[in-house]
Amino acid sequence: MAQLQQGGPDEKEKTTALKDLLSRIDLDELMKKDEPPLEFPDTLEGFEYIFNEKGQLRHIKTGEPFVFNYREDLHRWNQKRYEALGEIITKYIYELLQNECHLKKVTLPVDAIETEPKSFIFMSEDALVNPDKLLVLIHGNGVVRAGQWARRLIINEDLDSGTQIPYIKRAIEEGYGVIVLNPNENYIEVEKTKAQIQLSSDISDEPAEKRERKDKIQKETKKRRDFYEKYRNPQKEKETMQIYIRDNGSPEEHAIYVWDHFISQSAAENVFFVAHSYGGLAFVELMIQREAEVKNRVTAVALTDSVHNVWHQEVGKTIREWMRENCCNWVSSSEPLDTSVESMLPDCPRVSAGISAKEIFIEEREGSSSSGSAEVFGKRLQNLTLRKLALGYRTP
């Protein structure tokens, strides 16, 4: 019985052999071989992908859709590859906005000097002089930039599903001026120098004794983490710092800045907004800061799955009343199109977008495929919101 509990001679020999094998494995070299360099192409063609005539991202040679798990069991590398492709697609969308939609790129701040960080928006040639109507588009938060609703849909579905381009083209056809905001372009990232890295770790207002204890704990924690990371992630990423763009350091700041310098200066009698997710929150913050101006200029607002909250944002009664009359929030729901959806918030009506889509317009870290209903939802909202906006919600 004792021999069974302790293991027989054969098991001991196997254990000894396994220990010997493990002692001869160079984990550093093994992990470096497993994870390729974090270096990726800077063009779609370099990735061997292209957008076909239907606006779908397809492999040049195989014609297959994008594959996130390009290398099995290398999640970090696959994620970095996905992000690198996403950056290329962002630039591709910018080109489409200029070449297909004929929008012009406008630098922010308007008085920026050459050496400071800059952002930009896109607008049609008649955006500020169109006397009739102006459409303003605001996307949600995350990695998306001007002209996009969801990077994930662009990669896994098509350009019509994931970009604002159908909205823009339809709006221009119907006589709208157009301004496309870029609320997530808030800073530039630069690599830290060794001096900056040391300075950031040295600066503290804490008492010396407390700081010493804290430093000791941090050093021990770092030592353990570095030991683990040495084998998990042999490729160290560069330490960076963020330099924020003047007056555009957040989506809320950006919306206010564009209002002050462009939208409020436009000639349009009727200004319309389409704002998705966090874009809805940014619009509500704009209302709080510029209530009288917004009420005077904005005719209607179409929100899609907006995450604004009138309690958390401390929205006043007069704004809530205006929102009930002039805003509508289309939300993902299995109820029929335009069916009223119950809300706990006393602001604008919430109605069904006519389809249940958990993954619609949601930015995920991974590039897994989204629901097949994405395209239907996107096109339905495109038709619906522009039609509703044209009519407006303001009562005679």
C-alpha positions as CSV (number, residue, x, y, z in Angstrom):
1,M,0.0,0.0,0.0
2,A,2.9,2.4,0.9
3,Q,4.5,1.7,-2.4
4,L,1.2,2.6,-4.2
5,Q,0.9,5.9,-2.4
6,Q,4.6,6.9,-3.0
7,G,4.6,5.6,-6.6
8,G,6.6,2.7,-7.9
9,P,10.1,2.7,-9.4
10,D,8.8,3.4,-12.9
11,E,7.1,6.6,-11.8
12,K,10.2,7.8,-10.0
13,E,12.3,7.2,-13.1
14,K,9.8,9.1,-15.2
15,T,9.8,12.0,-12.7
16,T,13.6,12.1,-12.7
17,A,13.7,12.1,-16.5
18,L,11.2,14.9,-16.7
19,K,13.1,17.0,-14.3
20,D,16.3,16.4,-16.3
21,L,14.5,17.4,-19.5
22,L,13.1,20.6,-18.0
23,S,16.5,21.6,-16.6
24,R,17.9,21.5,-20.1
25,I,15.2,23.7,-21.7
26,D,16.2,27.3,-22.2
27,L,12.8,29.0,-21.6
28,D,14.1,32.3,-22.9
29,E,14.9,30.9,-26.3
30,L,11.8,28.7,-26.4
31,M,9.5,31.7,-25.8
32,K,11.4,33.9,-28.3
33,K,10.9,31.2,-30.9
34,D,7.2,31.0,-30.1
35,E,6.5,34.7,-30.3
36,P,7.5,36.4,-33.6
37,P,8.7,40.0,-33.6
38,L,6.0,42.6,-33.0
39,E,6.7,44.1,-36.4
40,F,3.9,44.3,-38.9
41,P,3.3,45.7,-42.5
42,D,2.2,49.3,-42.9
43,T,-0.1,48.7,-45.9
44,L,-3.1,46.6,-46.6
45,E,-1.2,44.9,-49.4
46,G,1.6,44.1,-46.9
47,F,-1.0,42.2,-44.8
48,E,-2.1,40.6,-48.1
49,Y,-5.6,42.0,-47.7
50,I,-7.8,44.2,-49.8
51,F,-11.3,45.6,-49.8
52,N,-13.3,44.0,-52.7
53,E,-16.0,45.6,-54.8
54,K,-18.6,44.9,-52.0
55,G,-16.4,46.7,-49.4
56,Q,-15.5,43.4,-47.7
57,L,-12.0,42.8,-46.4
58,R,-10.6,39.7,-48.1
59,H,-7.2,38.0,-48.4
60,I,-5.6,38.7,-51.8
61,K,-4.6,35.1,-52.5
62,T,-7.4,33.0,-50.9
63,G,-10.3,35.4,-50.9
64,E,-11.0,34.5,-47.3
65,P,-12.2,36.9,-44.6
66,F,-9.8,38.2,-42.0
67,V,-8.5,35.6,-39.5
68,F,-7.7,36.9,-36.0
69,N,-6.0,33.7,-34.7
70,Y,-3.3,33.8,-37.4
71,R,-0.9,32.0,-35.1
72,E,-2.4,29.6,-32.6
73,D,-1.6,30.1,-28.8
74,L,-0.1,33.6,-29.5
75,H,-2.9,35.8,-28.3
76,R,-0.8,38.9,-27.6
77,W,0.9,38.7,-31.0
78,N,-2.5,38.2,-32.8
79,Q,-3.9,41.2,-30.9
80,K,-1.0,43.4,-31.9
81,R,-1.4,42.3,-35.5
82,Y,-5.1,43.1,-35.4
83,E,-4.4,46.6,-33.9
84,A,-1.7,47.2,-36.6
85,L,-4.2,46.3,-39.3
86,G,-6.8,48.6,-37.6
87,E,-4.5,51.6,-37.8
88,I,-4.0,51.0,-41.5
89,I,-7.8,50.8,-42.0
90,T,-8.2,54.0,-40.1
91,K,-6.0,55.8,-42.6
92,Y,-7.8,54.0,-45.5
93,I,-11.2,55.4,-44.2
94,Y,-9.7,58.9,-44.0
95,E,-8.8,58.5,-47.7
96,L,-12.3,57.4,-48.6
97,L,-13.8,60.4,-46.8
98,Q,-11.7,62.7,-48.9
99,N,-11.7,60.9,-52.3
100,E,-15.2,59.2,-52.3
101,C,-17.2,61.6,-50.1
102,H,-15.3,64.7,-51.2
103,L,-14.9,65.9,-47.6
104,K,-12.0,68.2,-46.7
105,K,-9.8,67.6,-43.7
106,V,-9.6,70.5,-41.3
107,T,-6.8,70.8,-38.6
108,L,-7.6,71.4,-34.9
109,P,-6.9,73.6,-33.1
110,V,-7.6,76.1,-35.8
111,D,-4.7,78.3,-34.6
112,A,-2.3,75.4,-34.0
113,I,1.4,76.1,-34.4
114,E,3.6,73.7,-36.3
115,T,5.2,72.0,-33.2
116,E,2.1,71.3,-31.1
117,P,0.0,68.1,-31.3
118,K,-3.0,68.4,-33.7
119,S,-6.3,66.6,-34.4
120,F,-8.7,67.1,-37.3
121,I,-12.2,66.7,-38.5
122,F,-13.8,66.3,-41.9
123,M,-16.5,68.5,-43.5
124,S,-18.2,69.0,-46.8
125,E,-17.3,72.1,-48.9
126,D,-20.7,73.6,-48.1
127,A,-20.8,72.7,-44.4
128,L,-20.5,76.3,-43.2
129,V,-22.4,78.0,-46.0
130,N,-25.3,75.6,-46.7
131,P,-28.3,77.8,-45.7
132,D,-30.7,74.9,-45.2
133,K,-29.4,71.9,-43.2
134,L,-26.3,70.6,-41.6
135,L,-25.7,67.0,-40.4
136,V,-23.1,66.3,-37.7
137,L,-21.9,62.8,-37.0
138,I,-20.3,61.7,-33.7
139,H,-19.0,58.1,-33.2
140,G,-18.6,56.2,-29.9
141,N,-15.5,55.7,-27.8
142,G,-12.6,53.2,-28.2
143,V,-10.3,52.9,-31.2
144,V,-12.7,54.2,-33.8
145,R,-11.8,57.5,-35.5
146,A,-13.6,59.9,-37.9
147,G,-15.7,58.1,-40.4
148,Q,-16.1,54.9,-38.4
149,W,-18.9,53.4,-36.3
150,A,-17.0,50.2,-35.4
151,R,-13.6,48.9,-36.6
152,R,-14.8,45.4,-35.8
153,L,-17.6,45.6,-38.3
154,I,-15.3,47.1,-41.0
155,I,-13.0,44.1,-40.7
156,N,-15.5,41.3,-40.2
157,E,-18.5,42.6,-42.2
158,D,-18.0,45.5,-44.7
159,L,-17.4,49.2,-45.1
160,D,-21.1,50.0,-45.3
161,S,-21.8,48.3,-41.9
162,G,-18.9,49.7,-40.0
163,T,-18.3,53.2,-41.4
164,Q,-20.3,56.5,-41.6
165,I,-19.8,56.6,-45.4
166,P,-23.4,55.5,-46.3
167,Y,-24.7,58.3,-44.0
168,I,-22.4,60.9,-45.5
169,K,-23.3,60.0,-49.1
170,R,-27.0,59.8,-48.4
171,A,-26.9,63.1,-46.6
172,I,-25.0,64.9,-49.4
173,E,-27.5,63.5,-51.9
174,E,-30.3,65.0,-49.9
175,G,-28.8,68.4,-49.7
176,Y,-27.1,68.4,-46.2
177,G,-23.9,70.0,-45.4
178,V,-21.8,67.4,-43.3
179,I,-19.4,67.7,-40.5
180,V,-17.7,64.5,-39.2
181,L,-16.3,64.7,-35.7
182,N,-13.1,62.9,-34.5
183,P,-13.7,62.8,-30.7
184,N,-11.2,60.0,-29.9
185,E,-8.2,61.8,-31.4
186,N,-7.2,63.4,-28.1
187,Y,-3.4,63.0,-27.8
188,I,-0.3,61.9,-29.5
189,E,1.9,59.2,-28.0
190,V,5.7,59.6,-27.8
191,E,8.3,57.3,-26.4
192,K,9.7,58.3,-23.0
193,T,13.3,59.0,-22.6
194,K,15.3,57.3,-19.8
195,A,15.3,60.5,-17.8
196,Q,11.5,60.8,-18.0
197,I,11.1,57.2,-16.9
198,Q,13.3,57.8,-13.9
199,L,11.7,61.1,-13.1
200,S,8.2,59.7,-13.2
201,S,9.2,57.0,-10.6
202,D,11.0,59.6,-8.4
203,I,8.4,62.3,-8.1
204,S,6.2,61.9,-5.0
205,D,4.8,64.1,-2.2
206,E,4.6,61.2,0.3
207,P,6.8,61.2,3.5
208,A,10.2,59.6,3.0
209,E,9.6,56.6,5.3
210,K,6.3,55.7,3.6
211,R,7.9,56.2,0.1
212,E,10.8,53.9,1.1
213,R,8.3,51.1,2.1
214,K,6.3,51.6,-1.0
215,D,9.4,51.6,-3.2
216,K,10.5,48.3,-1.5
217,I,7.2,46.7,-2.2
218,Q,7.1,48.0,-5.8
219,K,10.7,46.7,-6.4
220,E,9.7,43.2,-5.1
221,T,6.5,43.2,-7.1
222,K,8.5,44.4,-10.2
223,K,11.1,41.6,-9.7
224,R,8.4,38.9,-9.6
225,R,6.5,40.5,-12.5
226,D,9.7,40.8,-14.6
227,F,10.6,37.1,-13.8
228,Y,7.1,36.1,-15.1
229,E,7.1,38.4,-18.0
230,K,10.6,37.3,-19.0
231,Y,9.1,34.0,-20.1
232,R,5.6,35.1,-21.0
233,N,6.5,38.2,-23.0
234,P,10.2,38.2,-23.9
235,Q,9.6,41.3,-26.2
236,K,9.4,44.4,-24.0
237,E,7.2,47.2,-25.4
238,K,8.5,50.8,-25.3
239,E,7.3,53.1,-22.5
240,T,5.3,56.0,-23.9
241,M,3.7,59.2,-22.7
242,Q,0.6,61.0,-23.9
243,I,0.7,64.7,-25.0
244,Y,-2.9,66.0,-25.2
245,I,-4.2,68.1,-27.9
246,R,-5.1,71.6,-26.8
247,D,-8.8,72.1,-26.2
248,N,-9.5,68.6,-27.6
249,G,-8.2,66.4,-24.8
250,S,-11.5,64.4,-24.5
251,P,-14.6,63.6,-26.6
252,E,-16.5,66.2,-24.6
253,E,-13.9,68.9,-25.1
254,H,-13.8,68.1,-28.8
255,A,-17.5,68.4,-29.3
256,I,-17.6,71.8,-27.6
257,Y,-14.6,73.0,-29.6
258,V,-16.1,72.0,-32.9
259,W,-19.4,73.6,-31.9
260,D,-17.7,76.9,-31.0
261,H,-15.5,77.1,-34.0
262,F,-17.6,75.5,-36.8
263,I,-21.1,74.3,-36.1
264,S,-22.3,77.5,-34.4
265,Q,-20.7,79.5,-37.2
266,S,-22.5,77.7,-39.9
267,A,-25.3,79.3,-42.0
268,A,-27.7,76.3,-41.8
269,E,-31.1,77.0,-40.5
270,N,-31.5,73.5,-39.2
271,V,-28.6,71.5,-37.6
272,F,-29.1,67.7,-37.1
273,F,-27.0,65.3,-35.0
274,V,-26.5,61.6,-35.3
275,A,-24.5,60.4,-32.2
276,H,-23.6,56.8,-31.3
277,S,-22.9,55.4,-27.8
278,Y,-20.4,57.8,-26.1
279,G,-21.1,60.3,-28.8
280,G,-24.5,60.7,-27.2
281,L,-22.9,61.5,-23.9
282,A,-20.7,64.1,-25.6
283,F,-23.7,65.7,-27.2
284,V,-25.5,65.9,-23.8
285,E,-22.4,67.5,-22.3
286,L,-22.4,70.0,-25.2
287,M,-26.0,70.9,-24.3
288,I,-25.1,71.4,-20.7
289,Q,-22.3,73.8,-21.6
290,R,-24.0,75.6,-24.5
291,E,-27.7,75.1,-23.7
292,A,-29.1,78.3,-25.3
293,E,-27.1,78.0,-28.4
294,V,-27.9,74.3,-29.0
295,K,-31.6,74.9,-28.4
296,N,-31.6,77.8,-30.9
297,R,-29.7,75.9,-33.7
298,V,-30.4,72.2,-33.4
299,T,-33.6,70.8,-34.9
300,A,-33.3,67.1,-34.0
301,V,-30.9,64.5,-32.6
302,A,-30.8,60.8,-33.5
303,L,-29.0,58.8,-30.9
304,T,-28.0,55.1,-31.4
305,D,-27.5,53.1,-28.2
306,S,-26.4,56.3,-26.4
307,V,-24.7,55.9,-23.0
308,H,-25.6,59.3,-21.7
309,N,-27.1,59.6,-18.3
310,V,-29.0,62.7,-17.3
311,W,-28.5,62.0,-13.5
312,H,-24.8,61.3,-13.6
313,Q,-24.3,64.3,-15.9
314,E,-26.5,66.5,-13.8
315,V,-28.7,67.5,-16.6
316,G,-31.1,70.3,-15.7
317,K,-34.9,70.2,-16.1
318,T,-35.0,72.5,-19.1
319,I,-32.5,70.4,-21.1
320,R,-34.4,67.2,-20.2
321,E,-37.6,68.7,-21.5
322,W,-35.9,69.8,-24.7
323,M,-34.5,66.3,-25.2
324,R,-38.0,64.8,-24.9
325,E,-39.2,66.9,-27.8
326,N,-36.1,66.9,-30.0
327,C,-34.1,63.7,-29.4
328,C,-34.8,60.0,-30.0
329,N,-32.5,57.1,-28.9
330,W,-32.8,54.0,-31.1
331,V,-31.6,51.0,-29.1
332,S,-30.9,47.4,-29.9
333,S,-34.1,45.5,-29.2
334,S,-36.0,42.5,-30.6
335,E,-39.2,44.6,-30.5
336,P,-40.5,45.8,-33.9
337,L,-39.0,48.9,-35.4
338,D,-39.9,52.2,-33.6
339,T,-41.7,50.4,-30.7
340,S,-41.3,52.3,-27.5
341,V,-38.7,50.8,-25.1
342,E,-39.0,51.4,-21.4
343,S,-36.4,53.6,-19.8
344,M,-35.5,54.6,-16.3
345,L,-34.3,58.0,-17.4
346,P,-36.6,61.0,-17.8
347,D,-35.1,62.3,-21.0
348,C,-35.6,61.4,-24.7
349,P,-37.8,58.6,-26.0
350,R,-36.1,55.2,-26.4
351,V,-37.4,53.2,-29.3
352,S,-36.4,49.8,-30.9
353,A,-34.1,49.8,-33.8
354,G,-36.0,46.7,-34.9
355,I,-33.3,44.1,-34.3
356,S,-31.6,42.6,-31.4
357,A,-27.8,42.8,-31.9
358,K,-25.6,42.5,-28.9
359,E,-22.4,43.0,-30.9
360,I,-23.7,45.9,-33.1
361,F,-21.5,49.0,-32.9
362,I,-19.5,47.5,-30.0
363,E,-15.7,47.8,-30.1
364,E,-14.1,44.6,-28.8
365,R,-10.4,44.0,-28.2
366,E,-10.4,40.9,-30.3
367,G,-11.3,40.5,-34.0
368,S,-13.8,37.7,-33.7
369,S,-16.7,37.8,-36.2
370,S,-19.8,39.8,-35.3
371,S,-23.4,39.1,-35.8
372,G,-24.6,38.6,-39.4
373,S,-27.4,41.1,-38.6
374,A,-24.8,43.9,-38.4
375,E,-25.3,45.1,-42.0
376,V,-29.1,45.0,-41.7
377,F,-29.0,47.1,-38.5
378,G,-26.5,49.6,-39.9
379,K,-28.5,50.2,-43.2
380,R,-31.8,50.3,-41.4
381,L,-30.5,53.0,-39.0
382,Q,-29.0,54.9,-42.0
383,N,-32.4,55.1,-43.7
384,L,-34.4,55.6,-40.6
385,T,-32.4,58.4,-38.9
386,L,-32.0,60.5,-42.0
387,R,-35.7,60.2,-42.8
388,K,-36.6,61.2,-39.2
389,L,-34.1,64.0,-39.1
390,A,-35.4,65.5,-42.3
391,L,-38.9,65.6,-40.6
392,G,-37.5,66.8,-37.3
393,Y,-39.2,66.3,-33.9
394,R,-40.0,69.9,-33.1
395,T,-43.7,70.4,-32.9
396,P,-45.1,73.3,-35.0
